[in-house]
Amino acid sequence: MRLSTKDFDLDSAFEAEFLEIDPALLARVGENRARVLSALTDRPVYGVNTGMGRLAGVALDTPEAHQRNLLIGRAVGGPPWLSAGEVRRLLLVRLRDLLAPEAGASPELVTFLVDRLNEGFTPAVPRTGLGSAGEIIPLAHAFQTFLGIGTVLVDGVETPASEVLAKPYEPGLKEGATLIQGSPLAETLAAFALVEVRRLVSSQTLAAAIAIDVLGAPQAVYRPSLAGDDQVLRTVLLEVSGLIRGSVERPEVVQAPVSVRVAPRAIAHLTRVADELDEALRRSMPTDSPSFLDGEFVSTTGFHAVELGLRMDAVTAALVHLGEVSVQRMHRLLDERFSGLPAQLTPTPGPQAGLVPLHKRAAGELHALRRLATPATVGSADTSAGQEDVQAFAWAAGNQLRDACARMSAITACELIAGSQARWLASGEGAPGLRAAYGRLRTLVPPVVADRSLGPEVTTLVSALRNGFPLGTGSPARAGSPPG
């Protein structure tokens, strides 16, 4: 893939086997670099010829050495490390930032970074324990490896960077400071989470439709016209009503349980907050500090990714609610009073436990999911002698959202297995729009004729869902980076 503009598509670059910089773009980078260097005079420029944080007022006699030190002394993190996929995305976000005119990075640094991406170079970047106002700790770990210092992962094994890097890079003026500014880690975690959330929206839509189908629930409540002006809810109702069209309503069911009726509304809310996160992620702004703008160096607040953090917290909260709806709906499937099927979805209730243990797994996942609902962006503390007295903790919100997606994937897999089992026990083939999904589910998880260990099959289905296994919802997840 040839990169010819600073605003290249991150998803396409992530998937590309080989990256190259258009010579014209590299020339523009060089011109920007020359302007930055010519503007560097004896006046204080934060992080270039001064210290950082509380020591910003300290003038430096050797600013070149300072750029190295910025990448070394701040690397105080440790495992667990980001996955190789997450590190690649982080490096791509940093490359995008380096190509911006206000960064003033050199063509040599840009080329060095592209070469590392093409080699699959994977710095060991900490996932947790990052208490700075921005992301200087993980970014110091990421980019001190360019100096041949620190640790990289080779097939998952921690290896000294000096053993992997043939020729280290020597950062020029301002480049060390630029490499540790902004919040590329928060952006990376948000991008990965969004891919999983879109897939959860799709699989939860299917789970809701299956529950409606096998319970024989009244379908009038799913009319798209009931959405009013809410176009997001209307879209979900259109999809659900399409999937259940032709499903047989049971005349004795006057009104389905709340968890069955409100499923589209819960899915629509998750879709809405995910769209808002996506919009925030795509919003462009200077991330370097100081940025070179209008011929002068200006401190910025691009490191404070509070919007990404708060929006990821909102998506996590929406997942928790959807998880509660899903687990309750699954419980109704197991109850013969609601389903009209054999108790606990087993052909022989009593001698066989059926799928009640599977519901207990889902309840355990929900318990863990609820623990993630506390906003990660809450809890600032004084650091750097009071200079850094507020943190966004957006990276923590990203980690919580990642964990929430994993819990929600397990819950969804449990409900889909229950729904598939219910259709197997019920008479008829179900709604025409769901028959392909039933077939695919039975391929992965055959009907439970007698009790067996379902744990491995839950894992298999979770993996299939997370990798975009087509279950026939008619609404594939949007394109994006695969889970790391």
C-alpha positions as a printed Julia matrix, in Angstrom:
484×3 Matrix{Float64}:
   0.0     0.0    0.0
   1.41    3.38  -0.98
   0.83    6.2    1.5
   0.43    9.44  -0.44
  -1.35   11.59   2.14
  -1.03   12.17   5.86
  -4.7    11.14   6.26
  -4.28    7.56   5.07
  -6.86    4.89   5.88
  -5.73    3.14   9.05
  -7.84    0.04   8.46
  -6.41   -0.51   4.99
  -2.88    0.11   6.23
  -3.42   -2.37   9.05
  -4.36   -5.07   6.55
  -1.62   -4.21   4.05
   1.3    -6.63   3.74
   3.7    -3.87   2.71
   3.71   -0.1    3.15
   5.64    2.52   1.22
   5.7     6.29   1.45
   5.06    8.25  -1.73
   8.23   10.26  -2.49
   6.13   13.42  -2.88
   4.7    12.97   0.62
   8.17   12.3    2.01
   9.4    15.49   0.35
   6.63   17.48   2.06
   7.65   15.92   5.36
  11.2    17.12   4.73
   9.99   20.64   3.98
   7.99   20.71   7.21
  11.03   19.45   9.1
  13.19   22.24   7.69
  10.66   24.88   8.79
  10.56   23.43  12.31
  14.33   23.35  12.66
  14.68   26.9   11.38
  12.14   28.08  13.97
  14.06   26.49  16.84
  15.98   29.32  18.45
  17.3    30.03  21.91
  13.81   30.76  23.26
  12.26   28.01  25.42
  10.39   25.31  23.5
   8.71   22.81  25.81
  10.26   19.36  25.7
  12.84   20.4   23.13
  15.28   22.62  24.98
  13.47   22.48  28.33
  12.52   19.75  30.73
   8.98   18.34  30.82
   6.21   18.29  33.39
   7.11   20.16  36.57
  10.63   20.68  35.16
   9.43   22.59  32.1
  11.19   25.7   33.37
  14.61   24.05  33.35
  16.72   25.0   30.32
  18.77   22.21  28.75
  22.38   22.47  27.65
  22.21   19.3   25.52
  18.76   19.15  23.9
  19.8    16.4   21.49
  20.56   13.99  24.35
  17.29   14.98  25.98
  15.32   13.44  23.12
  16.88   10.06  23.94
  16.29   10.47  27.65
  12.6    11.16  27.08
  12.22    7.66  25.65
  14.23    5.91  28.36
  13.47    7.3   31.81
   9.69    7.15  31.33
   9.57    3.46  30.44
   8.46    2.26  33.89
   5.69   -0.14  32.84
   5.55   -3.91  32.64
   3.4    -6.8   31.46
   0.74   -7.6   30.45
   1.75   -6.36  27.02
  -0.43   -5.3   24.11
  -1.0    -7.9   21.42
   0.98   -7.78  18.19
  -2.1    -6.51  16.35
  -2.67   -3.73  18.84
   0.98   -2.67  18.64
   0.79   -2.54  14.85
  -2.27   -0.32  15.03
  -0.59    1.93  17.6
   2.47    2.34  15.37
   0.22    3.18  12.42
  -1.59    5.86  14.44
   1.79    7.29  15.39
   2.88    7.23  11.73
  -0.25    9.17  10.77
   0.59   11.75  13.45
   4.21   12.06  12.32
   3.05   12.86   8.79
   1.08   15.87  10.02
   2.83   19.2    9.24
   2.57   20.4   12.84
   4.7    17.49  14.09
   7.75   18.44  12.07
   9.15   14.9   12.12
  12.03   14.09   9.82
  11.76   11.93   6.69
  14.32    9.64   8.32
  12.05    8.97  11.31
   9.03    8.37   9.09
  11.0     5.97   6.89
  12.43    4.17   9.92
   8.93    3.63  11.33
   7.57    2.34   8.01
  10.48   -0.1    7.75
   9.73   -1.42  11.24
   6.06   -1.88  10.35
   7.03   -3.85   7.26
   9.29   -6.08   9.37
   6.58   -6.84  11.91
   8.64   -5.13  14.59
   6.64   -5.45  17.84
   7.73   -3.42  20.88
   6.56   -4.7   24.26
   4.02   -2.03  25.24
   2.36   -2.17  28.68
  -1.43   -2.4   28.83
  -1.94   -1.24  32.43
  -0.37    0.79  35.25
  -0.25    4.02  33.27
  -0.88    6.94  35.63
   0.33    9.87  33.54
  -1.77   12.69  32.13
  -1.18   11.33  28.64
   0.39    8.09  27.42
   4.08    8.78  27.94
   4.7     5.49  29.75
   3.46    3.1   27.03
   4.83    5.33  24.27
   8.27    5.43  25.9
   8.22    1.62  25.92
   7.15    1.56  22.29
   9.73    3.96  20.94
  12.79    3.42  23.11
  13.08    0.21  21.12
  13.97    2.39  18.11
  17.14    3.23  20.02
  17.91   -0.46  20.53
  16.78   -0.19  24.17
  14.01   -2.04  25.94
  12.06   -5.11  24.9
  10.33   -6.36  21.77
   8.15   -9.42  21.27
   9.35  -12.03  18.8
   6.59  -14.6   18.33
   5.36  -13.53  21.75
   8.73  -14.0   23.44
  10.32  -11.02  25.22
  13.58  -10.21  23.46
  16.04   -7.32  23.93
  15.5    -4.74  21.19
  19.25   -4.62  20.65
  19.15   -8.21  19.39
  16.46   -7.47  16.83
  17.3    -4.0   15.54
  20.2    -3.97  13.09
  20.74   -0.21  13.19
  19.2     1.95  15.97
  17.64    5.32  15.26
  19.01    8.52  16.77
  16.13   10.98  17.34
  16.71   14.54  16.23
  15.52   17.72  17.93
  11.91   17.49  19.06
  11.44   13.94  17.78
  11.66   12.22  21.16
   9.02   14.57  22.54
   6.8    14.05  19.5
   6.94   10.26  19.81
   5.47   10.28  23.34
   2.7    12.83  22.8
  -0.99   12.31  22.05
  -3.12    9.27  22.87
  -2.54    6.68  20.16
  -3.07    3.84  22.65
  -6.6     5.04  23.45
  -7.3     5.37  19.72
  -5.99    1.87  19.11
  -8.07    0.27  21.85
 -11.18    2.16  20.7
 -10.72    0.98  17.11
 -10.34   -2.66  18.11
 -13.29   -2.49  20.49
 -15.53   -0.97  17.83
 -14.99   -3.96  15.54
 -16.06   -6.31  18.32
 -19.02   -4.15  19.31
 -20.33   -4.14  15.73
 -20.15   -7.92  15.69
 -21.93   -8.1   19.03
 -24.71   -5.92  17.66
 -25.11   -8.38  14.78
 -25.02  -11.53  16.93
 -27.29  -10.05  19.6
 -29.81   -9.1   16.91
 -29.79  -12.72  15.84
 -30.13  -13.97  19.44
 -33.12  -11.7   20.02
 -34.81  -12.83  16.82
 -34.27  -16.49  17.7
 -35.81  -15.95  21.15
 -38.86  -14.31  19.58
 -39.14  -17.18  17.1
 -38.86  -20.09  19.52
 -41.04  -18.48  22.19
 -43.75  -17.73  19.64
 -43.89  -14.17  20.94
 -46.34  -11.58  19.58
 -44.67   -9.65  16.78
 -46.61   -6.39  16.66
 -44.23   -4.75  19.13
 -41.44   -5.01  16.55
 -43.14   -2.89  13.91
 -40.63   -0.32  12.57
 -43.31    2.39  12.73
 -43.12    2.21  16.54
 -39.63    3.75  16.37
 -41.06    7.18  15.58
 -38.23    9.53  14.62
 -35.52    7.24  16.03
 -33.8     6.05  12.85
 -31.36    3.83  14.73
 -34.17    1.96  16.47
 -36.11    1.81  13.2
 -33.16    0.1   11.51
 -32.93   -2.51  14.27
 -36.69   -3.13  14.18
 -36.56   -3.53  10.4
 -33.86   -6.15  10.75
 -35.57   -8.03  13.59
 -38.96   -7.99  11.88
 -37.33   -9.27   8.69
 -35.67  -12.16  10.51
 -38.85  -13.25  12.32
 -41.21  -12.83   9.35
 -43.13  -16.07   8.99
 -42.54  -17.12  12.59
 -45.58  -18.75  14.22
 -47.05  -16.86  17.18
 -48.35  -18.99  20.05
 -51.93  -17.86  20.75
 -51.6   -18.44  24.49
 -48.76  -15.85  24.7
 -50.54  -12.53  25.18
 -47.4   -10.62  26.01
 -43.77  -11.75  26.0
 -41.42  -11.01  28.93
 -39.83   -7.57  28.99
 -36.41   -8.97  28.08
 -37.87  -10.25  24.8
 -39.8    -7.1   23.98
 -37.12   -4.49  24.7
 -34.23   -6.28  22.98
 -34.29   -4.03  19.87
 -34.25   -0.91  22.02
 -31.21   -2.14  23.97
 -29.45   -3.07  20.72
 -30.29    0.33  19.24
 -28.78    2.12  22.22
 -25.55    0.14  21.93
 -25.45    0.97  18.22
 -25.98    4.66  18.94
 -23.21    5.01  21.53
 -20.86    2.97  19.33
 -21.58    5.34  16.43
 -20.75    8.28  18.7
 -17.46    6.65  19.67
 -16.69    6.01  16.01
 -17.38    9.67  15.2
 -15.07   10.84  17.98
 -12.37    8.44  16.8
 -12.49    9.82  13.26
 -12.31   13.44  14.38
  -8.96   14.95  13.44
  -6.96   17.31  15.65
  -3.3    18.07  16.42
  -1.85   15.52  18.83
   1.71   16.76  19.1
   2.71   19.13  21.9
   4.17   21.51  21.21
   2.71   21.63  17.71
   4.27   23.87  15.1
   1.33   26.03  14.04
   1.38   29.35  12.17
   5.13   29.64  12.52
   5.31   29.12  16.28
   5.39   26.3   18.82
   2.1    25.9   20.67
   1.34   23.57  23.56
  -1.77   21.46  22.92
  -4.01   19.1   24.88
  -4.16   16.24  22.38
  -2.9    13.92  25.11
  -6.15   14.35  27.08
  -8.36   11.82  25.27
 -11.25   12.31  27.67
 -13.91   12.13  24.96
 -12.68    8.76  23.76
 -12.52    7.54  27.35
 -15.98    8.71  28.33
 -17.52    7.37  25.16
 -15.86    3.99  25.68
 -17.24    3.99  29.21
 -20.69    4.67  27.72
 -20.34    1.73  25.31
 -19.34   -0.52  28.21
 -22.42    0.56  30.16
 -24.61   -0.16  27.13
 -23.05   -3.63  26.87
 -23.83   -4.3   30.53
 -27.5    -3.49  29.98
 -27.62   -5.62  26.85
 -25.96   -8.45  28.78
 -28.65   -8.25  31.45
 -31.34   -8.43  28.78
 -29.65  -11.39  27.1
 -29.16  -13.44  30.29
 -32.76  -12.86  31.36
 -34.03  -13.8   27.91
 -31.99  -17.0   28.04
 -33.56  -17.85  31.39
 -37.01  -17.54  29.85
 -35.99  -19.99  27.11
 -35.14  -22.57  29.79
 -38.47  -22.17  31.59
 -41.24  -24.4   30.24
 -43.86  -21.89  31.45
 -42.6   -19.39  28.9
 -41.32  -21.66  26.14
 -43.85  -24.48  26.1
 -40.83  -26.77  25.61
 -39.34  -29.45  27.89
 -37.94  -27.97  31.09
 -34.34  -26.78  30.93
 -34.29  -27.52  27.18
 -33.48  -31.2   27.55
 -35.44  -34.11  26.05
 -35.37  -35.87  29.44
 -35.77  -33.37  32.31
 -34.62  -34.82  35.63
 -32.06  -37.4   34.53
 -30.49  -34.64  32.42
 -29.67  -31.11  33.64
 -30.07  -29.69  30.16
 -28.81  -26.15  29.57
 -29.27  -24.77  33.09
 -25.49  -25.05  33.71
 -24.98  -23.02  30.53
 -27.22  -20.29  31.96
 -25.11  -20.32  35.11
 -22.05  -19.7   32.95
 -23.86  -16.75  31.39
 -24.84  -15.44  34.83
 -21.2   -15.62  35.91
 -20.09  -13.74  32.83
 -22.75  -11.11  33.54
 -21.53  -10.73  37.11
 -18.03  -10.03  35.81
 -19.44   -7.73  33.13
 -21.28   -5.63  35.69
 -18.01   -5.03  37.57
 -16.73   -3.25  34.46
 -19.51   -0.65  34.47
 -17.67    1.72  36.84
 -16.32    4.51  34.59
 -12.59    4.08  34.07
 -12.24    7.8   33.36
 -13.04    8.67  36.98
 -10.2     8.97  39.49
  -7.63   11.67  38.79
  -4.62   12.06  41.07
  -1.77   14.55  41.46
   1.45   13.56  39.68
   4.6    15.36  38.53
   4.67   17.53  41.67
   1.21   18.87  40.86
   1.94   19.87  37.25
  -0.08   16.9   35.99
  -3.12   16.97  38.26
  -5.77   15.45  35.96
  -5.72   12.24  33.93
  -8.2    11.06  31.3
  -7.46    7.33  31.77
  -8.86    6.72  28.29
  -6.57    3.73  27.85
  -8.18    2.17  30.95
 -11.63    2.73  29.47
 -10.38    0.94  26.36
  -9.16   -2.03  28.39
 -12.47   -2.23  30.25
 -14.39   -2.1   26.99
 -12.19   -4.85  25.58
 -12.92   -7.03  28.61
 -16.63   -6.17  28.42
 -16.74   -7.31  24.79
 -15.16  -10.63  25.78
 -17.74  -11.18  28.55
 -20.6   -10.16  26.27
 -19.36  -12.53  23.56
 -19.54  -15.43  26.02
 -23.05  -14.43  27.11
 -24.18  -14.2   23.49
 -22.71  -17.6   22.66
 -24.57  -19.15  25.61
 -27.88  -17.64  24.51
 -27.39  -18.66  20.87
 -26.75  -22.25  21.95
 -29.92  -22.15  24.05
 -31.91  -20.7   21.16
 -30.61  -23.31  18.74
 -31.46  -26.08  21.21
 -34.94  -24.64  21.71
 -35.63  -24.67  17.97
 -34.43  -28.29  17.79
 -36.89  -29.26  20.52
 -39.78  -27.24  19.06
 -41.95  -28.25  16.16
 -41.31  -26.74  12.77
 -38.28  -25.14  11.12
 -38.82  -21.64  12.45
 -38.88  -18.35  10.56
 -37.45  -18.62   7.03
 -35.04  -15.76   7.73
 -33.49  -17.71  10.61
 -33.14  -21.18   9.1
 -29.63  -20.58   7.74
 -28.51  -19.35  11.15
 -29.99  -22.42  12.85
 -28.09  -24.63  10.43
 -24.79  -22.84  11.02
 -25.23  -22.92  14.79
 -25.9   -26.67  14.73
 -22.76  -27.15  12.67
 -20.71  -25.62  15.48
 -22.8   -26.86  18.42
 -24.9   -29.96  17.68
 -28.16  -30.44  19.61
 -27.7   -31.59  23.19
 -29.38  -35.0   23.26
 -27.75  -35.9   26.59
 -25.68  -33.84  29.0
 -22.16  -33.14  27.81
 -19.39  -30.65  28.6
 -20.38  -27.53  26.67
 -17.45  -25.37  27.76
 -15.29  -26.13  24.7
 -18.26  -25.52  22.41
 -18.92  -22.13  24.0
 -15.27  -21.29  23.33
 -15.6   -22.45  19.73
 -18.7   -20.33  19.15
 -17.15  -17.28  20.84
 -14.14  -17.58  18.56
 -16.4   -17.91  15.52
 -18.41  -14.83  16.51
 -15.28  -12.76  17.15
 -13.85  -13.73  13.78
 -16.95  -12.74  11.83
 -18.5   -16.19  11.41
 -21.6   -15.56   9.23
 -24.71  -16.54  11.14
 -27.16  -15.23   8.6
 -28.33  -12.0   10.21
 -28.03  -10.12   6.93
 -26.03   -7.41   8.72
 -22.3    -8.2    8.75
 -20.06   -6.19  11.02
 -18.51   -3.1    9.49
 -15.03   -3.44   8.15
 -12.19   -2.78  10.52
  -9.13   -4.17  12.2
  -9.47   -7.77  13.44
  -9.35   -8.45  17.17
  -5.82   -8.58  18.58
